[in-house]
Amino acid sequence: MSEYMEIEPEISDEDPLIAHIYTNLPLTNDGPEQYASPDEMAEGSPVAQALSVVDGLQALHIDGEDMTLTRDPDLEWHIILAEVTAVLKDFFL
């Protein structure tokens, strides 16, 4: 496993409630994962379970090294992305 995790977020131009996160580490080895709610994340893969506690994260799609996030419109991306980044770094390092 890498000692360095690269995380690159990108907010969608088409939909401000969607962001993509690109990493240099595999987030799943079992194919794409789709979670429509935090409750589904809590019952999902280990990465999804770790992210299920992030306030404002409403939906999650994981595919290889990439994720697509959907946020609650009442919370800003900078808050959510900071927490997602911290969770991923804690999980992998």
C-alpha positions in Angstrom: 0.0 0.0 0.0 1.2 3.5 -0.8 2.3 5.8 2.0 1.1 8.7 0.0 -2.5 9.2 -1.0 -3.3 11.7 -3.7 -6.8 13.1 -3.6 -8.0 15.5 -6.3 -11.6 16.8 -6.0 -13.5 18.4 -8.8 -16.9 20.0 -8.5 -19.2 19.3 -11.5 -19.9 22.2 -13.8 -23.3 20.8 -14.7 -24.6 20.1 -11.2 -23.2 22.0 -8.2 -24.5 19.2 -5.9 -22.1 16.7 -7.5 -18.3 16.4 -7.0 -15.8 13.8 -8.3 -12.8 12.7 -6.4 -9.8 11.1 -8.2 -7.2 9.2 -6.2 -4.1 7.2 -6.8 -5.2 4.2 -4.8 -8.0 1.6 -5.5 -11.1 2.4 -3.4 -12.8 -0.9 -4.4 -11.6 -4.1 -5.9 -15.1 -5.6 -6.4 -16.4 -3.4 -9.2 -18.5 -0.3 -9.1 -20.5 0.4 -5.9 -23.6 2.7 -5.7 -25.1 4.0 -2.5 -28.2 6.2 -2.6 -28.1 7.3 1.1 -25.9 7.4 4.2 -27.8 4.3 5.5 -26.8 2.3 2.4 -23.2 3.5 2.8 -23.2 2.3 6.4 -24.1 -1.2 5.2 -21.7 -1.1 2.2 -18.0 -1.7 1.6 -15.4 -0.6 4.2 -14.7 2.7 2.4 -18.4 3.4 2.1 -18.9 2.7 5.8 -16.1 5.1 6.7 -17.7 7.8 4.5 -21.2 7.2 5.8 -20.5 9.5 8.8 -19.6 12.5 6.7 -22.3 15.2 7.3 -23.9 16.4 4.2 -22.9 13.4 2.0 -26.1 12.1 0.5 -25.0 9.6 -2.2 -21.8 7.9 -3.2 -20.6 6.0 -6.3 -17.2 4.3 -6.1 -15.5 2.9 -9.2 -11.9 1.8 -9.0 -9.8 4.8 -7.9 -12.6 7.4 -8.4 -15.7 8.5 -6.5 -18.7 10.6 -7.3 -20.3 12.4 -4.4 -23.7 14.0 -4.0 -24.1 16.6 -1.3 -27.0 18.0 0.8 -27.8 21.4 -0.7 -27.7 23.0 2.8 -24.0 22.3 3.2 -21.0 23.6 1.3 -18.5 21.5 -0.6 -15.5 22.9 1.3 -16.8 21.4 4.5 -17.8 18.0 3.0 -14.6 17.6 0.9 -12.4 18.4 3.9 -14.1 15.7 5.9 -14.0 13.2 3.1 -10.3 13.8 2.6 -9.6 13.3 6.3 -11.7 10.1 6.3 -9.9 8.7 3.3 -6.5 9.5 4.6 -7.3 8.0 8.0 -8.7 4.9 6.3 -5.7 4.3 4.0 -2.8 5.5 6.1 
